[in-house]
Amino acid sequence: DYVEVVDCFEPHNYEIVAKFQSVPESYRNSENPMDDACFYNLVEYIESIYPNADYLTLIEIYDKFDAKYSRLMHFNTIGDTLKPDPNKEFNCAVMSKNSFIFNSFKKDIEKN
């Protein structure tokens, strides 16, 4: 199995934004460790795009993000169950809800 790689400048609606070899130790005791790792990684990523933004500006940016994108995870399961395996690789992605992304996710969110 493989995933076709699409150039950032070709229209797409889905993008991997983080990849982990396993759940980081700092999230192991969380109720939803993979989701938390993806969420906080995405928050840090967005804040790195807007390093000088104040709290209210970031709230506006997150609101725009929530209106335009969904967060997704890809993970391996434990045996024949649907339970995520915290000891295996997983990916975090964003998906455009209503349209294609015509640049990288970073470029798309910078213009909003």
N, C-alpha and C positions, 0 to 999 in steps of 0.2 A: 504494500500500500504506500501511496505517496500523496503529497499535497502539492498541487500546482502553485508555483510561486508567480505572483503577478507583480509587475513593476509598479512602483508607487504612483507613477503618472498615468497608469491605465485605470479606468474606473473600476472600483471595487467597493464592497460594503462591509468588509471584515478585515481586521488586522490584529495580529499577535503583538501584544505590548510588553509581555514579560514571560520569561521561561524559568522554571525552577527545577532543579534536580530532584528535590524532595521538599516537603514542608519545612521551612526554616525553624530552627529550635525556638525562636521567640514566639512562634504561633502554635506550637505543639499542644499547649494546654487550652487553646481557644475552643469555643463551641463549634465554630466553622473555620478551621485553620486555613484551608485553601482559599476560601472566599475572603477571609481577612487579609491573607498575604497579597492576593490580587488587588483588593480594594486599597490597602495602604500603599502598595507599590504604584498604583494608578494616581492616587492623591499626590504622592511625592513627584511623580512624573509631570502632572499638570502644574503643580506649584513650581517646578523647575523651568517651565515654559514662561511663567509669570513671576519671576523672582522678587519683583518689587511691589506686587499687588498686596493691598491691604485686605483685611478680613472680609469686608463687605463686597469688594470686587471679586474675591475668590468665591464667595457664595453665589454671586451672579454667574460666574463662569461654570460652577458646578450645576446650577439650575439649567443653563443652556446645554451643558453636557447631558444631563438627565433627559432633556426633551429630545435630543438628537440621537443619542447612543444608548445601547444596552451593553452590559458587561457579561462575558461568557467565560467558562473555564473548560478545558479539555484535560481529562485525567484518566489514569489507569485505575481499574477496579481491583478489589481483593477477590481473587478466585472467580467464582461464578456469580458473585453478588453484584449489586449496583453501588456498593459502598466504595468511596474513593480510597485508594491506597496512599497514605501519607508518606510512604517510603519510596515512592516512584515519581518520575518526572511528571510535571503538569505545566500547562500553559494558560496564560490569561489573555483574553482578547476583548476588543471592542467591536461592536457591530453597529453600523448606521441603521437607524430604524426606518427611514423613509426615502433615502436616496443613496446614491453612490458617493464614495469619497474619491476625489480626483487627484489627490496628492497623498502624502503620508498623513497619518492621523495627526501628527504634530503640526504639520502645515495647516490642516483643516481646522484644528482647534485654535491655532494662533490667529486666524482671520476672524474668529467669532468674538 
